Amino acid sequence: MIHTFSISSSPAANLKTNLHAYTPTITISTNTNFLVDNCTRKITSPQIKKWVIQSSDNPTVVITSPPDDAAILESASSVVRKFYQGINRRDLVSVETLIAENCVYEDLIFPRPFVGRQAILEFFMKFIDAISTDLQFAIDDISEEDTSAIGVTWHLEWKGKTFPFSKGCSFYRLEVVNGQRQIVYGRDSVEPAIKPGETALVAIRGVAWLLQKFPNLADWL
């Protein structure tokens, strides 16, 4: 989101310092001696505040295109963090606005995905009704770079202590719906209580051998 500022020759007493605090990088353009003639440079909002305060002996800074905070999209990672925070607070009202109407949510311990916002909220209602409020999600790591796809590793904690067999890895895809980023797809993979170890490799090898010998079995997958 780009905003252009101009310089006018108003007295220093008219200096306007009531700028909105916001985070995106913006562009300032000027052709006065306050900065280099005809230069354009990118600066962040904390620098703007400092620049305005330090320019009390210079012309007034006039915002020709004020920022619209409502138009600034929330980051995908922030939406996902709010999703977990809402579950931890048992606040499904706040979670509802983060989920798209046609969202598809897969928890891999269930045979079928939950399709649609209402079905997903009903699942989480059963989840929070089944566990104590002392059991909370704790995010270990979350991706920040992509604006539409977010990976999260997490675990559960009981009164601040790690709960056994509770590690998980989740993936979320988000889209902008009516000017707001919402989750349109989610998948959870949770640590199993029984860990087969190398036995799992033996089972995979056996299934692969059967498929090679009897290709028609693939129709049953």
Stockholm file with secondary structure:
# STOCKHOLM 1.0

chainA/1-221         MIHTFSISSSPAANLKTNLHAYTPTITISTNTNFLVDNCTRKITSPQIKKWVIQSSDNPTVVITSPPDDAAILESASSVVRKFYQGINRRDLVSVETLIAENCVYEDLIFPRPFVGRQAILEFFMKFIDAISTDLQFAIDDISEEDTSAIGVTWHLEWKGKTFPFSKGCSFYRLEVVNGQRQIVYGRDSVEPAIKPGETALVAIRGVAWLLQKFPNLADWL
#=GR chainA/1-221 SS CCCCEEECCCCGGGCCCCCCCCCSCEEEEECSTTSSTTEEEEECHHHHHHHHHHTTTSCCEEESSCCCGGGSCCCHHHHHHHHHHHHHHTCHHHHHTTEEEEEEEEETTSSSCEESHHHHHHHHHHHHHHSCTTEEEEEEEECCSCSSEEEEEEEEEETTEECTTCCEEEEEEEEEETTEEEEEEEEEEECCSSCCTHHHHHHHHHHHHHHHHCGGGGGGC
#=GC SS_cons         CCCCEEECCCCGGGCCCCCCCCCSCEEEEECSTTSSTTEEEEECHHHHHHHHHHTTTSCCEEESSCCCGGGSCCCHHHHHHHHHHHHHHTCHHHHHTTEEEEEEEEETTSSSCEESHHHHHHHHHHHHHHSCTTEEEEEEEECCSCSSEEEEEEEEEETTEECTTCCEEEEEEEEEETTEEEEEEEEEEECCSSCCTHHHHHHHHHHHHHHHHCGGGGGGC
//
